[in-house]
Amino acid sequence: MKLSVKDTAELLAVTEETVYRWIKQADIPFYKIHEEYRFNQTEIRAWATARQMKISPNIFLADETSHALLPSLLEAVNNGGIIYQLGGCDLETVLRNLVGALVLPADFDREFLSQVLLARESLGSTAIGNGIAIPHVRNPVVLHVTRPSVTLCFLENPIDFKALDGKPVNILFTLISTTTRCHLHLLSRISFVLHNQALRESLLRQAPRAELLALLALAEAEIPN
């Protein structure tokens, strides 16, 4: 969820001037999008709790879906889709083209998501090696979406994602999650299924959608209950 300075001040039971002072001191976690300050509700709660601050009960409303049924990875990929031959010759262009192609609500702020994904990469690469990256926001509830999704994307040109193994990236798994719990759940499932040799080989040769989904279902079925 995106919070304004006013929202954050109300949740923390302080003045807006106090929030601006914290921003100036680089004390509070924030994003600067289109010359405006935005805050992540999960980050703000953790920040305030660590400081034992008295906060408004409304700050815990982001957890209202925390007990919702977690989706399978297959379901999330069906929600997000598979994209082939995404263009772009550098990281920023690829991420912007990716955001433009994602299945998102009509009123979704795509420019905001582009900026957040770029900011996330500046903090540390989301590349996991072997030509694969998992672009995602630092805290998922910075986004206001109704269902989680994972978009599998094949790049037209391999891109330098500053991966630790030095290999350029040409396969992206992009997570759009509704809660931190769901985000971590999907991340762990992606990590597990990528150990499946048949699925890895199908990814490397950019197999057709039906084949990829079938192999994904088989790989995910191996996850212990």
Residue frames relative to the residue before (quaternion, step in Angstrom):
aa qw qx qy qz dx dy dz
M 1.0000 0.0000 0.0000 0.0000 0.00 0.00 0.00
K 0.3302 -0.7323 0.5618 0.1977 3.61 -0.91 0.91
L 0.1095 -0.7883 0.6040 0.0414 3.55 -0.86 0.98
S 0.3729 -0.6927 0.5693 0.2390 3.55 -1.10 0.72
V 0.6910 -0.4230 0.3534 0.4677 3.56 -1.30 -0.01
K 0.6468 0.5241 -0.3185 0.4533 3.58 0.96 -0.87
D 0.6484 0.5161 -0.3178 0.4607 3.60 0.92 -0.92
T 0.6771 0.5057 -0.2893 0.4494 3.54 0.90 -0.96
A 0.6318 0.5300 -0.3278 0.4610 3.56 1.00 -0.80
E 0.6615 0.5039 -0.3050 0.4642 3.59 0.97 -0.85
L 0.6752 0.4978 -0.3003 0.4540 3.58 0.92 -0.85
L 0.7338 0.3973 -0.2252 0.5029 3.56 1.09 -0.71
A 0.3750 -0.7582 0.4575 0.2743 3.56 1.36 0.00
V 0.5328 0.5617 -0.4396 0.4553 3.54 0.92 1.04
T 0.5975 -0.5481 0.4269 0.4005 3.58 -1.27 0.02
E 0.6175 -0.5301 0.4200 0.4017 3.55 -1.26 0.36
E 0.5960 0.5699 -0.3578 0.4382 3.58 1.10 -0.68
T 0.6320 0.5264 -0.3330 0.4610 3.58 1.04 -0.72
V 0.6427 0.5174 -0.3243 0.4628 3.57 0.97 -0.85
Y 0.6540 0.5048 -0.3138 0.4680 3.59 0.96 -0.85
R 0.6252 0.5277 -0.3432 0.4614 3.58 1.03 -0.68
W 0.6455 0.5102 -0.3164 0.4721 3.59 1.00 -0.80
I 0.6190 0.5350 -0.3392 0.4644 3.57 1.07 -0.75
K 0.6656 0.5126 -0.2983 0.4530 3.55 0.89 -0.99
Q 0.7018 0.4451 -0.2543 0.4946 3.57 1.06 -0.74
A 0.3645 -0.7421 0.4754 0.3007 3.59 1.36 -0.10
D 0.3713 0.7508 -0.4618 0.2919 3.52 1.11 0.74
I 0.7511 0.3537 -0.1837 0.5262 3.59 1.03 -0.79
P 0.4715 -0.6691 0.4781 0.3185 3.65 -0.96 0.71
F 0.1427 0.7958 -0.5731 0.1338 3.59 -0.76 1.01
Y 0.2762 -0.7026 0.6237 0.2028 3.52 -1.41 0.21
K 0.2092 -0.7491 0.6090 0.1556 3.55 -1.15 0.60
I 0.0380 0.8050 -0.5819 0.1088 3.54 -0.40 1.32
H 0.8332 -0.0421 -0.0116 0.5512 3.59 -0.69 1.10
E 0.6685 -0.5296 0.2804 0.4404 3.57 0.98 0.96
E 0.6263 0.4828 -0.3595 0.4954 3.59 1.22 0.43
Y 0.4233 -0.7038 0.5123 0.2510 3.55 -1.10 0.70
R 0.0261 -0.7836 0.6204 -0.0176 3.54 -0.98 0.94
F 0.1997 -0.7963 0.5680 0.0585 3.53 -1.12 0.79
N 0.3736 -0.7019 0.5652 0.2200 3.53 -1.21 0.64
Q 0.4791 -0.7176 0.4207 0.2802 3.57 -0.64 1.11
T 0.6433 0.5148 -0.3280 0.4622 3.60 0.99 -0.77
E 0.6564 0.5071 -0.3099 0.4646 3.58 0.95 -0.86
I 0.6568 0.5129 -0.3116 0.4566 3.56 0.97 -0.88
R 0.6445 0.5193 -0.3305 0.4536 3.57 0.96 -0.80
A 0.6632 0.4969 -0.3066 0.4683 3.58 0.92 -0.90
W 0.6420 0.5311 -0.3109 0.4572 3.57 1.00 -0.88
A 0.6953 0.4703 -0.2742 0.4692 3.57 0.88 -0.94
T 0.6448 0.5241 -0.3232 0.4529 3.57 0.98 -0.81
A 0.6444 0.5324 -0.3229 0.4439 3.58 0.98 -0.84
R 0.7187 0.4086 -0.2306 0.5132 3.55 1.19 -0.59
Q 0.4005 -0.7457 0.4457 0.2914 3.56 1.35 0.17
M 0.2656 0.7824 -0.5133 0.2318 3.54 0.98 0.89
K 0.4498 -0.6390 0.5470 0.3002 3.53 -1.20 0.54
I 0.0092 0.8322 -0.5503 0.0674 3.56 -0.52 1.18
S 0.6145 -0.5568 0.4175 0.3716 3.54 -1.28 0.41
P 0.5460 -0.6197 0.4478 0.3425 3.63 -1.01 0.72
N 0.5580 0.6321 -0.3856 0.3747 3.62 1.15 -0.49
I 0.5772 0.6135 -0.3822 0.3800 3.56 1.16 -0.47
F 0.6639 0.5069 -0.3045 0.4578 3.56 1.22 -0.37
L 0.4377 0.7209 -0.4489 0.2953 3.60 1.22 -0.01
A 0.5525 0.6172 -0.3977 0.3944 3.61 1.15 -0.43
D 0.6652 0.5116 -0.3051 0.4503 3.58 1.21 -0.41
E 0.4053 0.7577 -0.4576 0.2284 3.60 1.19 -0.03
T 0.7268 0.3807 -0.2444 0.5169 3.60 1.17 -0.44
S 0.3617 0.7837 -0.4586 0.2114 3.58 1.24 0.13
H 0.7151 0.4120 -0.2608 0.5008 3.59 1.17 -0.41
A 0.3736 0.7278 -0.4928 0.2966 3.56 1.23 0.29
L 0.6090 -0.5617 0.4186 0.3719 3.55 -1.20 0.57
L 0.3711 -0.7384 0.5197 0.2167 3.56 -0.81 1.00
P 0.4323 -0.7181 0.4804 0.2581 3.59 -0.92 0.87
S 0.5029 -0.5820 0.5204 0.3708 3.54 -1.28 0.28
L 0.6106 -0.5309 0.4215 0.4094 3.56 -1.23 0.31
L 0.6140 0.5527 -0.3440 0.4463 3.57 1.04 -0.76
E 0.6457 0.5132 -0.3120 0.4715 3.58 0.96 -0.85
A 0.6668 0.5081 -0.3029 0.4533 3.58 0.94 -0.90
V 0.6555 0.4888 -0.3143 0.4824 3.60 1.03 -0.76
N 0.6122 0.5265 -0.3518 0.4736 3.59 1.04 -0.63
N 0.6356 0.5187 -0.3206 0.4735 3.58 1.10 -0.70
G 0.7704 0.4004 -0.1900 0.4584 3.55 0.90 -0.97
G 0.3868 -0.7557 0.4522 0.2736 3.56 1.15 -0.59
I 0.3757 -0.6859 0.5785 0.2318 3.52 -1.41 0.09
I 0.1312 -0.7982 0.5873 0.0262 3.57 -0.83 1.05
Y 0.1629 -0.7858 0.5919 0.0743 3.56 -0.89 0.96
Q 0.8641 0.1514 -0.1038 0.4686 3.55 -1.26 0.60
L 0.1714 0.7805 -0.5764 0.1706 3.57 0.80 0.98
G 0.3720 -0.7749 0.4766 0.1846 3.56 -0.72 1.08
G 0.4162 0.6887 -0.5353 0.2566 3.51 -1.35 0.29
C 0.2134 -0.8036 0.5475 0.0947 3.56 -0.96 0.91
D 0.7573 0.2191 -0.1814 0.5879 3.59 1.25 0.16
L 0.7205 -0.4791 0.2962 0.4044 3.54 -1.27 0.42
E 0.6855 0.4951 -0.3028 0.4397 3.59 0.77 -0.98
T 0.6709 0.4951 -0.3058 0.4597 3.58 0.89 -0.91
V 0.6408 0.5266 -0.3243 0.4549 3.57 0.95 -0.84
L 0.6866 0.4805 -0.2980 0.4570 3.59 0.84 -0.92
R 0.6458 0.5023 -0.3254 0.4741 3.58 1.01 -0.73
N 0.6519 0.4947 -0.3187 0.4783 3.60 0.97 -0.78
L 0.6172 0.5494 -0.3329 0.4543 3.54 1.08 -0.75
V 0.6677 0.4948 -0.2987 0.4692 3.58 0.83 -0.99
G 0.6476 0.5310 -0.3182 0.4443 3.57 1.01 -0.77
A 0.7186 0.4426 -0.2382 0.4805 3.57 1.17 -0.61
L 0.5149 0.6697 -0.4130 0.3403 3.60 1.23 -0.29
V 0.4533 -0.6426 0.5454 0.2901 3.53 -1.24 0.60
L 0.1766 0.7892 -0.5551 0.1944 3.57 -0.28 1.31
P 0.6473 -0.5040 0.3802 0.4272 3.62 -1.19 0.37
A 0.6402 -0.5716 0.3621 0.3637 3.56 -1.12 0.70
D 0.7496 0.3885 -0.2177 0.4897 3.61 1.01 -0.76
F 0.3871 0.7432 -0.4724 0.2731 3.58 1.25 0.23
D 0.4123 -0.7067 0.5246 0.2352 3.57 -1.02 0.85
R 0.1895 -0.8286 0.5195 0.0879 3.57 0.04 1.29
E 0.6097 0.5451 -0.3590 0.4497 3.58 1.06 -0.66
F 0.6165 0.5385 -0.3398 0.4630 3.57 1.03 -0.77
L 0.6704 0.4932 -0.3037 0.4638 3.59 0.88 -0.91
S 0.6178 0.5421 -0.3455 0.4528 3.59 0.98 -0.77
Q 0.6760 0.4977 -0.2885 0.4606 3.56 0.91 -0.94
V 0.6651 0.5015 -0.3090 0.4589 3.57 0.97 -0.82
L 0.6440 0.5114 -0.3233 0.4682 3.61 0.99 -0.78
L 0.6464 0.5070 -0.3142 0.4759 3.58 1.00 -0.80
A 0.6403 0.5184 -0.3171 0.4699 3.57 1.02 -0.83
R 0.6316 0.5368 -0.3260 0.4545 3.57 1.04 -0.80
E 0.6646 0.4960 -0.3098 0.4650 3.60 0.93 -0.82
S 0.6299 0.5381 -0.3412 0.4441 3.58 1.07 -0.64
L 0.6386 0.5207 -0.3196 0.4678 3.58 1.21 -0.50
G 0.7437 -0.2603 0.2040 0.5810 3.55 1.18 -0.58
S 0.5393 -0.6603 0.4155 0.3171 3.55 -0.87 0.94
T 0.3348 -0.7238 0.5670 0.2060 3.56 -1.12 0.73
A 0.4129 0.6886 -0.4865 0.3444 3.60 1.25 0.23
I 0.2090 -0.8008 0.5531 0.0953 3.57 -0.94 0.91
G 0.6577 -0.5166 0.3017 0.4578 3.58 1.29 0.15
N 0.8091 0.2754 -0.2169 0.4718 3.54 -1.32 0.37
G 0.7078 -0.5062 0.2633 0.4165 3.56 1.02 0.82
I 0.6310 0.5261 -0.3209 0.4712 3.60 1.27 0.26
A 0.0183 -0.7696 0.6381 0.0134 3.56 -1.11 0.78
I 0.2283 -0.7584 0.5971 0.1270 3.55 -1.23 0.54
P 0.1240 -0.8173 0.5588 0.0661 3.62 0.28 1.20
H 0.2028 0.7658 -0.5895 0.1578 3.57 -0.86 0.93
V 0.5530 -0.5891 0.4642 0.3629 3.54 -1.22 0.39
R 0.6289 -0.5677 0.3754 0.3759 3.54 -1.17 0.60
N 0.7688 0.0446 -0.0358 0.6369 3.57 1.11 -0.69
P 0.4587 -0.7588 0.3847 0.2566 3.59 -0.43 1.18
V 0.6908 0.4964 -0.3188 0.4181 3.59 0.93 -0.70
V 0.3866 0.6641 -0.5225 0.3695 3.57 1.20 0.46
L 0.6840 0.4365 -0.2591 0.5239 3.57 1.32 -0.33
H 0.2698 -0.7527 0.5802 0.1548 3.55 -1.09 0.72
V 0.2452 0.7500 -0.5691 0.2315 3.56 -0.03 1.34
T 0.4761 -0.7063 0.4583 0.2539 3.57 -1.18 0.52
R 0.8021 0.1086 -0.0780 0.5821 3.59 1.18 -0.36
P 0.4949 -0.6651 0.4677 0.3065 3.58 -1.04 0.72
S 0.0181 -0.7969 0.6038 0.0109 3.54 -1.17 0.56
V 0.1450 -0.7295 0.6575 0.1204 3.51 -1.33 0.43
T 0.1366 -0.7897 0.5954 0.0566 3.56 -0.70 1.09
L 0.2235 -0.7565 0.6048 0.1096 3.55 -0.75 1.12
C 0.0060 -0.8284 0.5563 -0.0656 3.56 -0.66 1.10
F 0.1868 -0.7554 0.6204 0.0980 3.55 -1.02 0.89
L 0.3285 -0.7758 0.5110 0.1705 3.57 -0.73 1.07
E 0.5271 -0.6257 0.4820 0.3136 3.53 -1.16 0.69
N 0.7846 0.1256 -0.0523 0.6049 3.56 1.12 -0.77
P 0.4689 -0.6550 0.5009 0.3166 3.64 -0.85 0.86
I 0.1818 -0.8061 0.5617 0.0420 3.57 -0.95 0.97
D 0.4629 -0.6550 0.5227 0.2890 3.55 -1.11 0.70
F 0.0683 -0.8046 0.5898 -0.0071 3.57 -0.54 1.23
K 0.4782 -0.6726 0.4259 0.3708 3.59 1.31 0.23
A 0.1680 0.8116 -0.5347 0.1647 3.55 1.02 0.87
L 0.5776 -0.6101 0.4156 0.3483 3.58 -1.08 0.68
D 0.6978 0.4484 -0.2862 0.4797 3.60 1.07 -0.62
G 0.5164 -0.6894 0.3835 0.3331 3.58 1.32 0.06
K 0.5494 0.6296 -0.3961 0.3805 3.59 1.24 -0.08
P 0.4739 -0.6540 0.4992 0.3138 3.61 -1.01 0.75
V 0.4169 -0.7189 0.5130 0.2150 3.55 -1.18 0.64
N 0.0241 0.7982 -0.6020 -0.0010 3.57 -1.04 0.79
I 0.6952 0.3679 -0.2661 0.5573 3.58 1.33 0.17
L 0.0608 -0.8078 0.5864 -0.0023 3.57 -0.78 1.06
F 0.1073 -0.7109 0.6888 0.0930 3.52 -1.19 0.73
T 0.0754 -0.8300 0.5526 0.0097 3.60 -0.33 1.21
L 0.2194 -0.8048 0.5446 0.0867 3.55 -0.63 1.18
I 0.0035 -0.7276 0.6859 0.0119 3.52 -1.09 0.86
S 0.0006 -0.8460 0.5295 -0.0628 3.56 -0.19 1.30
T 0.4697 -0.6872 0.4905 0.2579 3.53 -1.25 0.52
T 0.7881 0.0838 -0.0377 0.6087 3.58 1.18 -0.55
T 0.6327 -0.5154 0.4072 0.4101 3.56 -1.26 0.34
R 0.6267 0.5486 -0.3361 0.4398 3.59 0.99 -0.83
C 0.6715 0.4827 -0.2892 0.4821 3.58 0.93 -0.90
H 0.6144 0.5650 -0.3302 0.4407 3.55 1.04 -0.83
L 0.7000 0.4606 -0.2650 0.4771 3.57 0.83 -1.00
H 0.6006 0.5657 -0.3385 0.4524 3.56 1.12 -0.73
L 0.7075 0.4486 -0.2659 0.4770 3.59 0.83 -0.96
L 0.6131 0.5466 -0.3497 0.4507 3.59 1.03 -0.72
S 0.6726 0.4965 -0.3003 0.4593 3.57 0.91 -0.89
R 0.6511 0.5086 -0.3170 0.4657 3.59 1.04 -0.71
I 0.6155 0.5210 -0.3514 0.4756 3.59 1.01 -0.70
S 0.6445 0.5304 -0.3173 0.4502 3.56 0.92 -0.91
F 0.6707 0.5038 -0.3008 0.4537 3.59 0.94 -0.89
V 0.7270 0.4560 -0.2760 0.4329 3.61 0.68 -1.04
L 0.6120 0.5650 -0.3642 0.4166 3.61 1.12 -0.47
H 0.5735 0.5563 -0.3855 0.4615 3.57 1.28 -0.02
N 0.5497 0.6048 -0.3938 0.4206 3.58 1.29 -0.19
Q 0.4312 -0.7491 0.4423 0.2394 3.57 -0.52 1.21
A 0.6543 0.5199 -0.3235 0.4438 3.58 0.91 -0.88
L 0.6598 0.4931 -0.3094 0.4753 3.58 0.97 -0.81
R 0.6376 0.5304 -0.3328 0.4488 3.59 0.94 -0.85
E 0.6660 0.5022 -0.3060 0.4590 3.57 0.92 -0.89
S 0.6529 0.5091 -0.3185 0.4617 3.58 1.01 -0.77
L 0.6219 0.5302 -0.3342 0.4696 3.58 1.11 -0.64
L 0.6621 0.5271 -0.3069 0.4355 3.57 0.93 -0.90
R 0.7474 0.3511 -0.2186 0.5199 3.59 1.04 -0.68
Q 0.4030 -0.7484 0.4485 0.2763 3.56 1.32 0.24
A 0.0090 -0.8504 0.5236 -0.0504 3.53 0.76 1.15
P 0.6445 -0.5180 0.3838 0.4111 3.61 -1.21 0.37
R 0.6967 -0.5130 0.3231 0.3835 3.54 -1.23 0.62
A 0.6762 0.5056 -0.3127 0.4351 3.61 0.78 -0.98
E 0.6597 0.5033 -0.3089 0.4647 3.58 0.97 -0.82
L 0.6532 0.5201 -0.3154 0.4509 3.57 0.93 -0.88
L 0.6750 0.4910 -0.3002 0.4618 3.58 0.90 -0.89
A 0.6374 0.5242 -0.3299 0.4584 3.58 1.01 -0.77
L 0.6850 0.4678 -0.2848 0.4805 3.59 0.92 -0.88
L 0.6060 0.5454 -0.3452 0.4649 3.57 1.10 -0.67
A 0.6447 0.5182 -0.3177 0.4636 3.58 0.95 -0.86
L 0.6592 0.5019 -0.3064 0.4687 3.60 0.95 -0.85
A 0.6703 0.4959 -0.3043 0.4608 3.59 0.92 -0.88
E 0.6748 0.4929 -0.3026 0.4584 3.57 0.95 -0.83
A 0.6000 0.5761 -0.3554 0.4264 3.58 1.12 -0.61
E 0.6269 0.5480 -0.3289 0.4456 3.58 1.24 -0.39
I 0.5007 0.6492 -0.4351 0.3722 3.58 1.24 -0.16
P 0.4533 -0.6946 0.4778 0.2892 3.63 -0.73 0.98
N 0.4267 -0.7009 0.5125 0.2528 3.57 -1.03 0.81
